[in-house]
Amino acid sequence: MTRVLMTGFAPFGGETVNPSWQAVSALGARRDDVAAVELPCEFAASLPALRRAIAEHRPSLVVCVGQAGGRAEVTPERVAINLVDARIPDNAGAQPIDVPVVEDGPAAYFTSLPVKACVEAIRAAGVPASVSHTAGTYVCNQVFYGLMHLLATDFPGVRGGFVHVPFSPEQVAASGRAAPSLGVDRIADALEALADTASKLTEDIVVSAGVEH
Ligand code: PCA
């Protein structure tokens, strides 16, 4: 049985909840083979916490999840870049600008999740989804890049990737902002479909996920 480590983030940017952790903890409660761990939304502490979680749980698959407020879909990320450029301070007050995640690391890493097959499986579970080609330049991209670097250097054979999820309805209601949202149970359904697909498939399917910008 594949053991999956799934992480979500602590609330940040003035929010009181983070849908990534709400959904990941719900899935961890549903499934014995999914270990759920919350990461701090702090540049200095997030990757050490991720490394500890991988060392403790020894998963064969690692899926890190974060909030992308404003997105309407669950978006498996395809590429992590070696760059931090923080829009707002993190939860420890740090706001690094234009620094690499890993000094002298490669410019980017691709996910090792079959993101297109995962998108199809999430849609089949009734949740809107699409492949994303940018995880941003904040803590989520840092964790995604750091995860892929860690797996490449220290945990051969372990696969991993990152997924961004929309606001939860309670966040939108609390702020009164006109932003799309998805219920936490539906996000958990999406993450479950993604974990099951990624556990089964090592090669992605060939369908277009290209977008025009
Ligand atoms: N989202 C932020 C960091 C933590 C989170 O949940 C991001 O997209 O970088």
Residues whose N, C-alpha, C, O or C-beta is under 5 A from the ligand:
A	BS01	PCA	F9 S20 C41 G66 Q67 A135 Y138 V139 C140 N141
